[in-house]
Amino acid sequence: MNQFRLVFQLEKSFLPKSLDSLMISFFKAATSRYSEEFNRKLYDKSQSIMKSYTFSYYLPNARFQQERILLGTPCFEVFFSDADLAESIQFLNSFKTMYGQKYPMRCNSMTLVAINAQKQREIKDTEIVIKMLSSLVVRRHNSLDNSDVYFTYQNEEFEKALKENIDYMVNKLNVPVSTEGFSIVPIKGKKVVQKIFDHMVDANIGIYKLKGKPELLNYLYLAGMGSRRSEGHGKFEILM
């Protein structure tokens, strides 16, 4: 079980506020450079494709302004994990094609200067305490009117809606794990409002207790949990 640490050098010490758009465009460019077939498998616009990866950021001394994020140094890091081993290897090969290449963004550019594989511990317990590294987005979608409801940890439907998100993910990806016995308990939860593709939505950060079968918890550890995982949400670290 590995995650990849990607280190980027910036031309100037800031990033756009729309980090989700930036990183998705980078992933699309990397996978396309590596293999058009692999790129289509993940990002074919003609169909909705469930992803098995997630990622989070380290933004040193970040100060959030209206349109951009100011950083203390001209660099930042991305921590990427994928529950599909074969796919994670293809992503690693994709990232390698971008190594040392200047990637443009508005009024700035970023260059991938380091790629490190980091060993992740295997979860053997049925109960763990976690800290969210990127916000946990819990969504219930109404296909009849195409509306969404977002839940925070304070809502009584929070756990049920999150389990629905997880059930949908493992069924869509045909993952042979059971969600029976899954639960989440806030220890030190916090509500945040996230801008996701120009929409402001309620999300969650903080510390939580997860219960579930080890196979499920290991899968969530790499794939993330909740909605919008492949857009940089739902990644966590294990505290105990």
N, C-alpha and C positions, 0 to 999 in steps of 0.2 A: 504494500500500500504506500503510494508516493503522492506527493503534490509537487508542483513545479513553482519555483520562485523566479520570477522574471524581473530583472532590474532594468529600468529605463533611464537614460540620460536625456535631460531636456535642454533645448537651446536657450530657453528663458524659464525662469522659476515660477511658472503658473500652468494650470490645466483648465480646460473648459469645464463649466458647471455640468454639462451633459457628458459625464464620464462613461455612462452606459453606451451611448452612441459611439464614442471614440473607441472603446475597447472592442465592441462588436465589429466595427469596421476593420480594426486591426486583425481580429481573428479571421474575418472573411478574407482579408488580403493574404494572410499567412497560409490558410488552408488552400486557397486558390493557387498560390505560388507552388505549394507542395503537390497538390493533386486536384484537378477540376472535379474528378469523380467524388473525392472525399468532401470537397466543398459543397457539391450539389446534395450529397447525402444529408448534410447538416443545415443548409441554408436555401434549399430550393423554395423559391417564392410561391410556387403553385400549390404548396401544401403546408399544413401546420405540423412542424416536426418537434417532438418532445426531445429535449437534450438531457444527457446524464452528467453534465458538468456544472461547476459553479466556480466563482472566484471572489476574491476580496482584495482590498488595496491597503498599502501602507503609504500614507501621505505625510511626510515629515513637517511638523509645525504648520499644519494647514490652517489657513484663514479663508473662510467662505464668504465670497462677495456675491453680488447679484448675478453676475454673468461669468465669473471665473473663480478658481481656487488658487490662492497665492500659497506658495510653498517656501519653507525655510531654506531649502537647498534645491538646485536644479536637477532633481531626480525623484523617482518614486518607484514603488515595487508593487507587483501583482502576484498573488498566491492563487494558483490554479489547480483544481483537482477534478478528476473524472472517474466515475465509478466503473466505467467500461475500460478494462485494461488495454485492449487492442486499440480502442479509440484514443486513449491517453498517449500511447506510443506514437500514433499518427499526429497528434497535436504537438508532441515534442519535436517530431521531424518538421512539422510546419513552422514552429517557432524558430528552429535552427535556420530556416531559409530567410528569416528576417534579421538574423544576428548582424549587427553592425550597419544595418541599412537605415538611413534617415526616413522616418515616417512623418509626413506633413500633417499639420493641423492648423486651424486658423491662427495666423500671426505667431506660429511657433512650430516646433518639430520635436519628435522624440526618437531616440535610438535605443534599440535593445542591446545592452552591453554585457549582460550575464544571464545564464540559465542554469539553475541549480535544482537537482532532484532532492527532495527532503522526505525522509522516511516518516510515515505516519504510524502511530501505535495502533495495534489491533485491539478492538473492543471485545472483551470477553464477558463483561458484566451485563446485567439486565437493567442497570440503573447508572446513569452518569450525570455529572453536573457540567454544563457547557456555558460558554460565553459566545455571543454572536459576534462574528468578525465583520459581517455585513448584515444589513437589516433583514429581519424576517418578515416577509410579505405574505399575509394570509388572506386569500381571496375566495369569494364564492361568486361564480359567474352564472348569470341568468341568460340562457341561450334564446329565450323567447323574445326578450326585448334588448338583448346584447348589453345588459347592464352589469356592473360589478359592485360588490359590497366588500369592503376591507375591514378586517377585525384586528383589534389590539388585545393585548394580554388581559385587559380589564373586562372584556366582553365575555359573557357566560357561554357564548357560542365559539369562542376562540379555539379551544382544544378540538371540538368536533369539526370545525371548518378546516383546521390544519390537517387532521387525520384524513378528511376528504381529499385535500390536495395531495397527500402522500399516497393514498389509495389510487388516485387517478394516475399519478406518476408511475408507480410500480406496475399497474395494469397496462398502461399505454406502452411502457418499455418492456413488458413481458418479463419482469424480474421475479424469480421464484423465491420471494421473501414474504413473510406474513406480517401484517400490521396488528395482529391480535395482541391486546395488552398494551398498545402504545398509549402513552400519556405525556403531557407536558405540564409542569408546574412552575410558575414564575417565582424566582427567589428574589431577584432585584430587577424587575422588568422596567422598561421605559418606552413610552410612546414617542415616535419621531414622525415627522412628515417628510416624505421623500418625493423628489421630482423624478418621475419615470416617463421618459419620452413626452415631456411637456405636460404631464398630468401630475397633480399633487395628490399623493395617496398616504393613508395612515399605515405605519409599519412599526416594527418592534426591535429594540436592541436590549442588551443587558444579559443577565444570568438566569438560567433555567435548569430545572431538573427534568431529564428525559428518562422514560421507562419504555422498554420494548425488547424484543428478541435481539440478541447480539448481531445476527445477520442483517436485520433491518437497521440497527444503529450504525453498523459499519458502512452500509450502503449510503445512509444519509450523511455520514461523515465526509464522504467523497463527492456525492452528488448534490449535497445541500438539501434543504427542506423548504416547503412552502412554494409560493408562486414566484415567477421572475428569477429563478435560480441562474439561468444561463445569461442573465443580464446583470449579474453581479450582486445577487441577494441570496440569503439563506445559508451562507457558509459559517461554520462555527469551529471553535477549538474546545478541547476537553480540559476542564479544570481538575476534575477528580472523578 
